[in-house]
C-alpha cells in the first residue's frame, strides 16, 4: 500500500458467494460451492479512482467489467468518455477491449473476451474531457476453462474489506471526499487570547493645536470610515486665542517647540542607530519615536498659533491635515464644534497592516522558542486567518518577562492585507506557532467525529466498503490534527461526508449492499 496518490495502492478482494448475485456474478443459492467469486479491485491514480468488479477471466468467454470511475478533483462520477481494458505480457499479443460511453454516469461496462491463456498484465485506461488516467492493476490469470477458474485458490493476503457498505452512487452525492494519509510537516502551537490592533506606526490621532471652532472644507466634514491621503486637509480650526496672548510669547513658544523637536529627532536617530547595533532594547526605540512625533506635533501647533495671531485670526483658520494615508477610525467631533487645545479630533489608521497582540499563558511561555506565526478564526465567518512570518506577517516581539497580574507573556505579530471584516480592537482566540515542527500523520478536522467521547474517522478499505477507526490525536496545526495512533500511511480517510457513512453503519438496511449493474 503506497503513501499517497503519487504511489497508487491496490486492493484486491474475493467477495463471498452470498454477494455474487448482487454484483452480477449470476450465483444463486442452489449453485455449487465451486462457482468462482468475482474479482474486485480498487486503484488510485493521481486524478481518478477506479473501482472495478469482474468475473475471473476465461479464454474465449466474455467477462463484463463493471468499472466505476471517480474524479478525485471533486469526487464526481466520470460521466463521458472512453474506457479501454488491456491485457499484455505473457508472451502473447496485446489485447484491447473498449467501450466509448458509460452505461450510466460513473459506470463503464466493457466486455472482455481474452484469447491467450496464462498470466497477463491488466490495465484500465479512461479518457474523458479534462481527464486522462491509466490504472496498472498488475498480474491477472486468464484460465483455460471455467473449471480451472473455479479450482483456483482465492486471493490470499488481500487487504480485508471494511464492514460498512456505502455504494458509489451514494458517494457521488456531495458532500463526499477522502484523502490518503501521509506524513506532513506540522507546526506546534499554543493557545492565546489576542487583540487585533493598529500597527505601532500605523495610527495617528489628530488633536486640536489650539482652542477654537471646527469648520469643514469645500469637500465637506470628514466622516468615520472615510479614506484619506497623507497631507489631505480634513478640516479647518478657527482659533480662539487666550487673553493676554502677544506675539512675543508666541515667538518664544515657537522657539522652544523648535528646539524640542530638534532634540527629540536627534534622540530618535541615536536610539535607532544603537538598536541596529543591538545596544538598546526595542522599547527605547519606540519611546524615542513617540517623543519625536509629539515634539513635531507641538512644533506644528506653535507655528499655527503664531500664524493665526499674525493674521489676526480672521483667515480661513488652521488647516488640520491627515498625517498619514489611511482610514478614519474615529471622528468624535462634528461641523462647528468648539474644541479645547489637545482635544482628539480625528483618529487615522492604516488598514493595510495590523498587529495581533496575544497573551500567552506562563505555563506555555517556555515553548515560545521563536514564534513563526499565528492563526485565529475570523469572528462571524468561521474562516481561519493565518499569519506566517516571512510571508504575510512579521514577528514584532516577544515579551521578556511574565506579567505579575495576568501571568502571561505578550507576543506581537504584524500581518498585511487583513480582511475588511476585521475590526480594530477585536478580541480573538488565537494559536501562536512556537517554532517547533515535526513530521507526522494528520487528518483534517472535517474528518473527525466525536462518537461518545472517542475521536473517530472512517477509512475506505475498498471502493464501497469502509471501517470505523478510533484515533488518538496530538498537536493541532490549522485545521489539521496530528494522529498518534489508529492510522497508517496510505489509509484513505473520509474528509467530507463522514457523518453519512456513520448513518450508513447505523442503518445498513437503508443504505443497501452491493450493486445491480
N, C-alpha and C positions, 0 to 999 in steps of 0.2 A: 504494500500500500504506500503510495507516494505522499508527499507532504503538502502539495498544492496542485493547482490546475496545470502548472507547468510540467508536473510529473504525474500524468493521469494514473488513477488507480482503477483496478478492475475487480469486480465481484462476480463470481460465477456460482450459481446455486442450483441444485436439482430440487424442484418442487415436489411435494408429496403427491401421491396418486389422487388424494381427495381434491387437490386443486387443479388436476389436469383438465377436467371438463370445463372449469371456469376460464381457463386460459386457452381454450380452443384445441386441446390435445385430443379430444374425442373419447377420453376414457369414460366408462360407465361403471356402476357399482358391481356389475356382473363380469367385468373383464378379468382376464388372467392377471396375476400379480406381476408377470414379466413385461407388461406394457411399459416401454421406456418413458421416463418423465421428460418434459421439455427442458431445454437449456435456457437459463435466464442470465442475462449479462447487463451490468450497469457500468458505463465507462464515461469518463470526462475528458474532453479536450479543453483548450483554453477558452473556447467560445460556446461549446454546446455540451449537453448531457444526452447520452444515448442509453435508453432502457429498452432492451430487445428480448423477446421471447420467441423460441422456435423449436420444433421437434428435432431430434437427432437427425443428422444428415445421412441419407442412404442413397447410394449411387442409383441413378435412373428414376428416383422417386421425388416428387415435389415436396418441398418444405416451405410453408408460408411463414415469413418473418413478420412479427408484429413489432415494428421499430418505432419507439416513441422518442421524438426529438424535442428538446427544450433549449431555448436560447438562454445562456447564462447571464447575458447582459440585463435582462428584465424578467427571466423565468416565464416567458410566454411560449406557447407552442409554436413550432415551425409550421406555418400554415400553407406554404407553397414551396415548389422546388422539385429537385430530382434526388433520389436515393439510389446508390449503387452498392451491391454486395459483391465482394471479390474473394475468390479462392485462388491461392497461389502456392508455389513451392511444391515439395514432394515429388520432384522430377516429373511433373505433369504440366501441361499448358495452363496458363491462367484462364479462369472462368469468371465472367461478369454477368450480373443479373440486375436489371434496372427497373425502377418504377418512376414515372415522370410527374406524379401528382400524389398528394396524400389521400388516403381513404376518407379521413376527416382531419380537422386541424390537429396537428401534432403527431398523427399516426400514419406511417407508411407501411405498406404490406407487400414488399417484393416477394416473388415466388422463386425459390432456388431449386434447381434440378441439377445436382452435381453429376459429373461423368466419371471423374477419376476417383479411385478408392485409395484410402490411406490418410496420412496426416497432412493437412493443408494449413496454410496461414489464412486466417479470416480477418477481413477488414470491411468496414462500412463507411461510406462517404455520403455526405449530404451537401448539396449545392442549392442555396436559396438566396433571394435578394438580401444582400448585406451579410451573408453568412456562407462560409466555406469551411467545413470541418471534416477531418479524417479521424477515424477511430480504429486503431490497430488492436484487435481482440485476441491475438495470439494463436496458438495451435488449436486446431479442431480436427476431429477424426471423421472421415467420410466412410461409413460402413458399407460392406458389400451387399447386405440384405437386412431386413427388419429383425431377423432372429439374432444376428450379430449385434445389432444395436441394443436389443433387449438384454442380451447377455453381458454387455459391457458394464464394468463397475461404475459406480457413481463418482461424482467429483469430490473425492475425499480431500479434506483440508480446506475446502472453500469457506469463506467468511460466513458466519451464521446470519440468517435474516433477522430483521427486527420483529418484535411481537405486536406492533401496531400497524395496521394497514391503512394506507392513505393514497388513493389512486392518483394517477397522473391528471385525470380530468378534474380532480379536486385541487391538486397543486397548481393547475393552470388558472385557477380563480384567485386573483390577488386579494389580500397581500400574501405573498409567499416568496421566500428566498432562503438560500443556505450558502455556507462558505466552508472551505477547507481550513481546518485548524492547523496553524503553523507557528513557529517561533517568531515573535516580533520584539522590537525594542520598546520597552515600556518605561515610563518615567515615574519615579516615586514622587508623591505629593503629600502635603499636609493641609488640613482644612484651616480656614481662617476667615472670620468676618472682615469685610472690607468696605471701603467707601470710594466712590468714583469722584475724583476731584479735578479741578483745573490744574494744569501743569504749573510748576513754581514760577515760571516766567510767562505763563500763558493766560494771565488775567491781570486786569488793572482797574482800579477804582478811581474814577474822575471825581474829584472833590471841589467844592466851591473855593476859589482862591481868595475870595473876599465876600463880605455880606452884600446882598443885592437882590435883584429880581431877575428871573429867568425869562428869556424871550426866544421863541423858536426862529429858525431860519426860513428862507423862502421855500425850502423843501418841506417845511412842517416841523413839528416837535417829535423827537425820537420816541419809538415805541419798543416794548420788550420783544425780543426775537429778531429785531432788525439787524441785517448785516451791515457793518460799517468798515470803512477803509482807514488805514493809518493817516492821520492828518486831516481827516474829514471834520468839518465844523458841525458839532452836534447841536449846539445852542449858543446863545449869547447871554452873558451875565452883565446886566446894567448895575454897576457897583454903587454902593451906598457908603461913602467914606465917613469915618468916625469924626466926632467933634475934636477940634484941636489938631487935626492932621495937617502937616505942612510939607512942602517939597523937600525940606532939609531932612526930616525924619524918614521920608520915603527913600531919599537917596542913600541914607545910612543903612536902612533895611536892605536895600538892593545890594550895597557893598558887602554887608555881612552874608547875605544869601549867596552872592557870587563866590566869595572866599570859601564858604562852607561847601559849596558844590565842587569847587576845585579840589579841596582836601578829600572829600568823600570819593570822588572819582579816582584820585591817586591811590587812596587806600584800597579801593576795589581792584585796581590793576595790580597792586602789590600782592594782595591776597590770592588773586588768580595765578600769578606767577609762582608764588610759594606752593599753591595747591598742585600746580603742574609738576613741581619738584617733589611732591609728596611730603612737604614740610609742615602743612597745616591740615586740619580736618575740613571736610566739605562744609560743615556748619559755619565755619568762619567765613568762607567764601559767600555763602548765602546771606549772611548778616551784612557783609560789605556791599553786596549788590543791592540789598534792600535799602541800606543807608544812602547809597548813591542815588537810587530812584527818588527817595524822599527829598534829598537835597536839591535834585534837579527840579522837582515839583515846586519846592519852596522858592527857588530862583525864578521860575516862570511866574509864580504868584506875585513876587515882589516887582518883577518887570511890568506885569499887567496893572498892578495898583499904581505904579508910578505913571504909566502911560495914561491910565484913566484920569489921574489927577491933573496931568498936564493938559489933557483935552477938556478939562472942566467937567468930566462925567456926562457930557452931552452927546457923545458919539453913539455908535450902534452898540457899544459895550465891549466886554472882554470875550473873545471867541473861545469857546470850550471845545477843544479838539480831541478826537479819538487818538489815544496814544499808541494803538496797535490795530491791526486788521483782525476782525472777529465778529462776534455776535453780542448784542446787548442782552445780558442775562438778567439784569435788574434795572428798572428805571423808577425809583421811588418818588420822583417829583413830576410835576406837570407844568404846562404852559402858564406863565405868570406867577409861579410860586416864589415866595420870598424865602431866601435861604441865608443861613449864617456861614461865616467862614469855617471851612472844614466839613460842611455837610456833604454826605455822599449823594452824588447826582446820577452817575452812570457807571454800571459795572460791565466792563467789556471782557469777553472771554474768547480765547482761541479754541474753536471746537475741533480742530484737526488733530490735536494731540492732548490726551488726558492722562491723568495719573490714577493708578489703582493703589490706594493706601490700605494695606492689610495689617492685621494684628494677629501674629502667630503666638499661640499659647506657649508658655515657658517649657512645657513638657516636650514640645516639638522643636524647640529652638536649636538644640544640638544637631538636628538633622539638616539644618539650613547651611549646607556647605557653600554653594554658590548658586543661588536660585536661577533657573533657566527660563522661567516664565510663570504663567498662571492661567487659570481659566475660571469662568463663572457663567451661570445661567442668566441670560438676559431676562429681566423681570417682565412678565406678561406674555412672553413668546415661547419660552421653553428651549430656545436655541442656545447653544454654547458658544461663548466668545473666548477664543484662546489668544493669549499673549505669548509670543516667542521672542526671547532675547536674541538679537541678531537678525530677526525678521521684521515683524510689525511692532516690536517692543524693545525696551531698553531697561536695564536694571539701574534705578536711581540710587538705591542704597538699602542696606540692612542695618538696623539699629545695633549698637554695640553693647546695650545693657537691657535688662528686663525692667519694665515699668513697675515700681513697687505697689501701685494701686491696682492696675489691670492685670498684672502678671503676664504681660505679653511683650513681644519684640516686634517693632514696626518694620515692615518691608514695603518699599515703594517701587512700583514699576510704571513706566510710561508706555503708552500704546497709541498708534496712529490710526486715522480713519475710523473712529468709533461709529457705530450705527446711530442714526438720527433719533432712535427711540430712547437712547441712553441719556439720563438726566443727571446733571451735576448734583453732587452730594447724595446720590442714590446709594442705599445700602444693599450689598450683595453678599452671598455666601460663596467665597472663592476657595480655590485649591491652589497652593503655591508649589510649583515643581522644585524639588530640593536640589537638583543637580545630579542625583544618583539614578542610574539606569541599569536595566538588566534584560537579557533575552529570556523570554518566557512565552508559553502558550497563553492565548487570551481569546475571549469571546466578547462581542458587543453586548451592551446592556439589553438590547431588544431580544436577545436570545434567551435571557434568563426569566424563569418563572418561579415565584415563591409558592412552593407546594407544601403547606403545613409546616412552615419554618425551614424547610430544606430548599436549597437553590438547585433548580433542575433545568437541564437543557434536553432537547430532543435531537437525536443523531440519526441521519439517514444511513441505513445499512445496505439497502439496495434501492432501486428506482421507486418502489412503492411500499417499503416497509421501514419502520422507524423504531427506535428504542428510547425509553426514558432513562436519563443518566443523571445521577446526583453528583454535583461538582463541589469542590472546595475552592473558594476564591481567595486571592491575595490582594495586591495593590490595585488601585484604580488609576487609569490614565485616560482622561477624557471620558468617552462613552464606552471604553473597553475595560474589562476586568481580567486580571491575571487568573489563570486556572492552575491550581496547585495539584489537584488530583481529579480523576474521573475521565479525562480525555487523553487521546494520543495523537501525535502528528498525523494528519491525513483524514481524521474523522471529519465528516461533513455535518456541521451543526446548523440547525434551522435558525435563521436570524430574523425572519418575518413569518408570521403565521403559526408560531409555536402553540398558541392557545387553541387553534383549530385542531392541531394534532392531539392535544390534550383532550379535547372534546371527543375526537375520534376514538381515543383509548377508552373513554368513559362509556361511549355508546357505539360499540363496533357494529351492532346490527343496523344502525342508521347509516353508517359510512360504507358498509359493504366490504367484500373481499373479492379480489381477483377481477377479471375482465370478462366481457363477452365481446370478442373482437369481431 
